[in-house]
Amino acid sequence: MLAVGVDMIEVARIAQALGRHGARFSNRVFTEQEQAYCAGNVVRLAGRFAIKEAVAKALGTGIGDVRWLDIEVVCDGRGKPHLMLHNAAAELAQARGWQQWDISLSHTQTHAIGFVVAV
């Protein structure tokens, strides 16, 4: 079985959430590793936010049945993003028989998009 998910977000929405809620927002949505990699770069954070939403859509649950921190984007030594699922997200993917995920994210200064495919 194949599943896809896509999400696009305005970078300004992430900037506003960070400005309004600061570390409370960051710690709720992004893992420590994601925060360290992005080092406050709002455009990079927006890309990860979009991937998390896209994964939740592919899982068919949306955020709620899975937590933000259950979905993590990590990069290899060359900067290629990879998906790591934890807790409820990993359990749902396993129950559906999805063993491989491919992800792609892109951004401009104003928008970020995340696209995921589960096989």
GROMACS elastic network, one bead per residue, 0.5 to 0.9 nm:
[ bonds ]
;  ai    aj funct       b0    kb
    1    96     6  0.81238   500
    1    97     6  0.77525   500
    1    98     6  0.76069   500
    1   118     6  0.81483   500
    1   119     6  0.60803   500
    2    98     6  0.80045   500
    2   117     6  0.71209   500
    2   118     6  0.56724   500
    3    58     6  0.55605   500
    3    59     6  0.77015   500
    3    98     6  0.86977   500
    3   116     6  0.81630   500
    3   117     6  0.57160   500
    3   118     6  0.50707   500
    3   119     6  0.67577   500
    4    54     6  0.78028   500
    4    55     6  0.79303   500
    4    57     6  0.77937   500
    4    58     6  0.50933   500
    4    59     6  0.85841   500
    4   115     6  0.74293   500
    4   116     6  0.55006   500
    4   118     6  0.62760   500
    5    51     6  0.84945   500
    5    53     6  0.79936   500
    5    55     6  0.59078   500
    5    56     6  0.76566   500
    5    57     6  0.53314   500
    5    59     6  0.82399   500
    5   114     6  0.80988   500
    5   115     6  0.58333   500
    5   116     6  0.52309   500
    5   117     6  0.66881   500
    5   118     6  0.87345   500
    6    50     6  0.76247   500
    6    51     6  0.74648   500
    6    53     6  0.75230   500
    6    55     6  0.77723   500
    6    57     6  0.74451   500
    6    58     6  0.80614   500
    6   113     6  0.72776   500
    6   114     6  0.55878   500
    6   116     6  0.64054   500
    7    49     6  0.87418   500
    7    50     6  0.51484   500
    7    51     6  0.68665   500
    7    52     6  0.85367   500
    7    53     6  0.60866   500
    7    54     6  0.51015   500
    7    55     6  0.89005   500
    7    57     6  0.84963   500
    7   112     6  0.83197   500
    7   113     6  0.56438   500
    7   114     6  0.53571   500
    7   115     6  0.67067   500
    8    46     6  0.88827   500
    8    47     6  0.83561   500
    8    49     6  0.89623   500
    8    50     6  0.57513   500
    8    51     6  0.87116   500
    8    53     6  0.87316   500
    8    54     6  0.86144   500
    8   111     6  0.69000   500
    8   112     6  0.55556   500
    8   114     6  0.64005   500
    8   115     6  0.88485   500
    9    12     6  0.85136   500
    9    13     6  0.74210   500
    9    14     6  0.83202   500
    9    46     6  0.68834   500
    9    47     6  0.80473   500
    9    49     6  0.79891   500
    9    50     6  0.62747   500
    9   110     6  0.85964   500
    9   111     6  0.56524   500
    9   112     6  0.54067   500
    9   113     6  0.64858   500
    9   114     6  0.88618   500
   10    13     6  0.55973   500
   10    14     6  0.73719   500
   10    46     6  0.76325   500
   10   109     6  0.89912   500
   10   110     6  0.57700   500
   10   112     6  0.64318   500
   10   113     6  0.89702   500
   11    14     6  0.54413   500
   11    15     6  0.63941   500
   11    16     6  0.87539   500
   11    42     6  0.68096   500
   11    43     6  0.59704   500
   11    45     6  0.84861   500
   11    46     6  0.56656   500
   11    47     6  0.84681   500
   11   107     6  0.86677   500
   11   108     6  0.85504   500
   11   109     6  0.70628   500
   11   110     6  0.51733   500
   11   111     6  0.51825   500
   11   112     6  0.64945   500
   12    16     6  0.59975   500
   12    17     6  0.85507   500
   12    42     6  0.84172   500
   12    43     6  0.89141   500
   12    46     6  0.88035   500
   12   110     6  0.68480   500
   12   111     6  0.81430   500
   13    16     6  0.50873   500
   13    17     6  0.62257   500
   13    18     6  0.86177   500
   13    46     6  0.84485   500
   14    17     6  0.50790   500
   14    18     6  0.61241   500
   14    19     6  0.84805   500
   14    42     6  0.67714   500
   14    43     6  0.84201   500
   14    45     6  0.75524   500
   14    46     6  0.60881   500
   14    49     6  0.83572   500
   15    18     6  0.51324   500
   15    19     6  0.60425   500
   15    20     6  0.85419   500
   15    42     6  0.61927   500
   15    43     6  0.87117   500
   15    46     6  0.85742   500
   16    20     6  0.59908   500
   16    21     6  0.83790   500
   17    20     6  0.51236   500
   17    21     6  0.57513   500
   17    22     6  0.71763   500
   17    25     6  0.67806   500
   17    26     6  0.88002   500
   18    21     6  0.53282   500
   18    23     6  0.73264   500
   18    24     6  0.84376   500
   18    25     6  0.62912   500
   18    26     6  0.70039   500
   18    42     6  0.86430   500
   19    22     6  0.56418   500
   20    25     6  0.85472   500
   21    24     6  0.56206   500
   21    25     6  0.53851   500
   21    26     6  0.81481   500
   22    25     6  0.56364   500
   22    26     6  0.64623   500
   22    27     6  0.87574   500
   23    27     6  0.57625   500
   23    28     6  0.82442   500
   24    27     6  0.54065   500
   24    28     6  0.61834   500
   24    29     6  0.87392   500
   25    28     6  0.51892   500
   25    29     6  0.61708   500
   25    30     6  0.81886   500
   26    29     6  0.53723   500
   26    30     6  0.54354   500
   26    31     6  0.80411   500
   26    32     6  0.89522   500
   26    35     6  0.74654   500
   27    30     6  0.56470   500
   27    31     6  0.66705   500
   27    32     6  0.75199   500
   27    35     6  0.84207   500
   27    69     6  0.86098   500
   28    31     6  0.79906   500
   28    67     6  0.87234   500
   28    68     6  0.69045   500
   28    69     6  0.70586   500
   29    49     6  0.77025   500
   29    67     6  0.81770   500
   29    69     6  0.59614   500
   30    33     6  0.80006   500
   30    34     6  0.58325   500
   30    35     6  0.61594   500
   30    45     6  0.80526   500
   30    48     6  0.81086   500
   30    49     6  0.80790   500
   30    68     6  0.69708   500
   30    69     6  0.61147   500
   30    71     6  0.87255   500
   30    72     6  0.75442   500
   31    34     6  0.51381   500
   31    35     6  0.62110   500
   31    36     6  0.85661   500
   31    68     6  0.85638   500
   31    69     6  0.58906   500
   31    70     6  0.88709   500
   31    71     6  0.86874   500
   31    72     6  0.67887   500
   31    73     6  0.87724   500
   32    35     6  0.51149   500
   32    36     6  0.60883   500
   32    37     6  0.85959   500
   33    36     6  0.50840   500
   33    37     6  0.61125   500
   33    38     6  0.85738   500
   33    72     6  0.85392   500
   33    73     6  0.86475   500
   33    74     6  0.74130   500
   34    37     6  0.51649   500
   34    38     6  0.60859   500
   34    39     6  0.83674   500
   34    45     6  0.79099   500
   34    48     6  0.81070   500
   34    72     6  0.72834   500
   34    73     6  0.67121   500
   34    74     6  0.67541   500
   35    38     6  0.52439   500
   35    39     6  0.58393   500
   35    40     6  0.69628   500
   35    41     6  0.89591   500
   35    45     6  0.78295   500
   36    39     6  0.51405   500
   36    40     6  0.80747   500
   37    40     6  0.85957   500
   37    41     6  0.89567   500
   37    44     6  0.88560   500
   37    74     6  0.82548   500
   37    75     6  0.83239   500
   38    41     6  0.52545   500
   38    42     6  0.77231   500
   38    43     6  0.86527   500
   38    44     6  0.58543   500
   38    45     6  0.63527   500
   39    42     6  0.87135   500
   39    44     6  0.89220   500
   39    45     6  0.89952   500
   40    43     6  0.88444   500
   40    44     6  0.82708   500
   40    45     6  0.75875   500
   41    44     6  0.54962   500
   41    45     6  0.63537   500
   41    46     6  0.87634   500
   42    46     6  0.60206   500
   42    47     6  0.86370   500
   43    46     6  0.51119   500
   43    47     6  0.64354   500
   43    48     6  0.89169   500
   43   107     6  0.68781   500
   43   108     6  0.75948   500
   43   109     6  0.65579   500
   43   110     6  0.79232   500
   43   111     6  0.78530   500
   43   112     6  0.70726   500
   44    47     6  0.51393   500
   44    48     6  0.65128   500
   44    49     6  0.87415   500
   44   106     6  0.89375   500
   44   107     6  0.79147   500
   44   112     6  0.82529   500
   45    48     6  0.51359   500
   45    49     6  0.61838   500
   45    50     6  0.86785   500
   46    50     6  0.61887   500
   46    51     6  0.86741   500
   46   107     6  0.82166   500
   46   111     6  0.78462   500
   46   112     6  0.58415   500
   46   113     6  0.81724   500
   47    50     6  0.51327   500
   47    51     6  0.63332   500
   47    52     6  0.87577   500
   47   105     6  0.59321   500
   47   106     6  0.66084   500
   47   107     6  0.66308   500
   47   111     6  0.84212   500
   47   112     6  0.50296   500
   47   113     6  0.60334   500
   47   114     6  0.62550   500
   48    51     6  0.50277   500
   48    52     6  0.62216   500
   48    53     6  0.86943   500
   48    72     6  0.79263   500
   48    73     6  0.64164   500
   48   105     6  0.77372   500
   48   112     6  0.85894   500
   48   113     6  0.87866   500
   48   114     6  0.74601   500
   49    52     6  0.51623   500
   49    53     6  0.63569   500
   49    54     6  0.86518   500
   49    68     6  0.85439   500
   49   112     6  0.85955   500
   49   113     6  0.88805   500
   49   114     6  0.80942   500
   50    53     6  0.51625   500
   50    54     6  0.61087   500
   50    55     6  0.86436   500
   50   105     6  0.78864   500
   50   112     6  0.67053   500
   50   113     6  0.56711   500
   50   115     6  0.80244   500
   51    55     6  0.60947   500
   51    56     6  0.85701   500
   51    71     6  0.84689   500
   51    72     6  0.87128   500
   51    73     6  0.77748   500
   51    83     6  0.88548   500
   51   103     6  0.75715   500
   51   104     6  0.79758   500
   51   105     6  0.69748   500
   51   113     6  0.73740   500
   51   115     6  0.64235   500
   51   116     6  0.71113   500
   52    55     6  0.51936   500
   52    56     6  0.62671   500
   52    57     6  0.86754   500
   52    63     6  0.83953   500
   52    68     6  0.67559   500
   52    69     6  0.88501   500
   52    70     6  0.88418   500
   52    71     6  0.58541   500
   52    72     6  0.73834   500
   52    73     6  0.82051   500
   52   114     6  0.79959   500
   53    56     6  0.51177   500
   53    57     6  0.62321   500
   53    58     6  0.87044   500
   53    62     6  0.69466   500
   53    63     6  0.70395   500
   53    68     6  0.85426   500
   53   114     6  0.80316   500
   54    57     6  0.50494   500
   54    58     6  0.62118   500
   54    59     6  0.86333   500
   54    62     6  0.84935   500
   54   113     6  0.89620   500
   54   114     6  0.62610   500
   54   115     6  0.62071   500
   54   116     6  0.62857   500
   55    59     6  0.61373   500
   55    60     6  0.85597   500
   55    62     6  0.81381   500
   55    71     6  0.75879   500
   55    89     6  0.87240   500
   55   114     6  0.88189   500
   55   115     6  0.81900   500
   55   116     6  0.63435   500
   55   117     6  0.84136   500
   55   118     6  0.87484   500
   56    59     6  0.50679   500
   56    60     6  0.62957   500
   56    61     6  0.57063   500
   56    63     6  0.58436   500
   56    64     6  0.88742   500
   56    65     6  0.86655   500
   56    66     6  0.72325   500
   56    71     6  0.84616   500
   56    89     6  0.80488   500
   57    61     6  0.61620   500
   57    62     6  0.52469   500
   57    63     6  0.82339   500
   58    61     6  0.78304   500
   58    62     6  0.83256   500
   58   116     6  0.75083   500
   58   117     6  0.76945   500
   58   118     6  0.75629   500
   59    62     6  0.73528   500
   59    89     6  0.78035   500
   59    92     6  0.70403   500
   59    93     6  0.69502   500
   59    96     6  0.86310   500
   59   118     6  0.89077   500
   61    64     6  0.72266   500
   61    65     6  0.59471   500
   61    66     6  0.73287   500
   62    65     6  0.68407   500
   62    66     6  0.72610   500
   63    66     6  0.53790   500
   63    67     6  0.60399   500
   63    68     6  0.68695   500
   64    67     6  0.61192   500
   64    68     6  0.85421   500
   65    88     6  0.73469   500
   65    89     6  0.82495   500
   66    69     6  0.83534   500
   66    70     6  0.63872   500
   66    71     6  0.81842   500
   66    87     6  0.80994   500
   66    88     6  0.55221   500
   66    89     6  0.55912   500
   66    92     6  0.88330   500
   67    70     6  0.51910   500
   67    71     6  0.73460   500
   67    87     6  0.86327   500
   67    88     6  0.76197   500
   67    89     6  0.77738   500
   68    71     6  0.58258   500
   68    72     6  0.80721   500
   69    72     6  0.64641   500
   69    85     6  0.86962   500
   69    86     6  0.76796   500
   69    87     6  0.89341   500
   70    84     6  0.81698   500
   70    85     6  0.56510   500
   70    87     6  0.58042   500
   70    88     6  0.66796   500
   70    89     6  0.56956   500
   70    90     6  0.75921   500
   71    83     6  0.72871   500
   71    84     6  0.62010   500
   71    86     6  0.63870   500
   71    87     6  0.88926   500
   71    89     6  0.67673   500
   71    90     6  0.84882   500
   72    82     6  0.82976   500
   72    83     6  0.58739   500
   72    84     6  0.50800   500
   72    85     6  0.62457   500
   72    86     6  0.79312   500
   73    81     6  0.61823   500
   73    82     6  0.56370   500
   73    84     6  0.62611   500
   73    85     6  0.88149   500
   74    79     6  0.86367   500
   74    80     6  0.81682   500
   74    81     6  0.55476   500
   74    82     6  0.52810   500
   74    83     6  0.63803   500
   74    84     6  0.72025   500
   75    78     6  0.74212   500
   75    80     6  0.51238   500
   75    82     6  0.58279   500
   75    83     6  0.86498   500
   76    79     6  0.52499   500
   76    80     6  0.54404   500
   76    81     6  0.66291   500
   76    82     6  0.74222   500
   77    80     6  0.74988   500
   78    81     6  0.89960   500
   80   104     6  0.88608   500
   81   102     6  0.89774   500
   81   103     6  0.70638   500
   81   104     6  0.72806   500
   81   105     6  0.79762   500
   82   101     6  0.81087   500
   82   102     6  0.72839   500
   82   103     6  0.66460   500
   82   104     6  0.86764   500
   83   101     6  0.67733   500
   83   102     6  0.74933   500
   83   103     6  0.69852   500
   84    90     6  0.83114   500
   84   101     6  0.89165   500
   85    88     6  0.82847   500
   85    89     6  0.56663   500
   85    91     6  0.86022   500
   85    93     6  0.83492   500
   86    89     6  0.57211   500
   86    91     6  0.77805   500
   87    90     6  0.54346   500
   87    91     6  0.62766   500
   87    92     6  0.87960   500
   88    92     6  0.60870   500
   88    93     6  0.85594   500
   89    92     6  0.52175   500
   89    93     6  0.61912   500
   89    94     6  0.85718   500
   90    93     6  0.51799   500
   90    94     6  0.60847   500
   90    95     6  0.85548   500
   91    94     6  0.51282   500
   91    95     6  0.60878   500
   91    96     6  0.86798   500
   92    95     6  0.50662   500
   92    96     6  0.63206   500
   92    97     6  0.86960   500
   92    98     6  0.87823   500
   93    96     6  0.52016   500
   93    97     6  0.62893   500
   93    98     6  0.52310   500
   93    99     6  0.73732   500
   93   118     6  0.84817   500
   94    98     6  0.57254   500
   94    99     6  0.69065   500
   95    98     6  0.76893   500
   96    99     6  0.89187   500
   97   119     6  0.79053   500
   98   101     6  0.76140   500
   98   118     6  0.59314   500
   98   119     6  0.51051   500
   99   118     6  0.74636   500
   99   119     6  0.62809   500
  100   117     6  0.82803   500
  100   118     6  0.58071   500
  100   119     6  0.53385   500
  101   116     6  0.68432   500
  101   117     6  0.55864   500
  101   119     6  0.63886   500
  102   115     6  0.83576   500
  102   116     6  0.57202   500
  102   117     6  0.52517   500
  102   118     6  0.66041   500
  102   119     6  0.85078   500
  103   114     6  0.72616   500
  103   115     6  0.56633   500
  103   117     6  0.64433   500
  103   118     6  0.87915   500
  104   113     6  0.82333   500
  104   114     6  0.58471   500
  104   115     6  0.51910   500
  104   116     6  0.64578   500
  105   112     6  0.72631   500
  105   113     6  0.55426   500
  105   115     6  0.62418   500
  105   116     6  0.86882   500
  106   111     6  0.84965   500
  106   112     6  0.57545   500
  106   113     6  0.54130   500
  106   114     6  0.67000   500
  106   115     6  0.88860   500
  107   110     6  0.75073   500
  107   111     6  0.55423   500
  107   113     6  0.61505   500
  107   114     6  0.88036   500
  108   111     6  0.53418   500
  108   112     6  0.63962   500
  109   112     6  0.81237   500
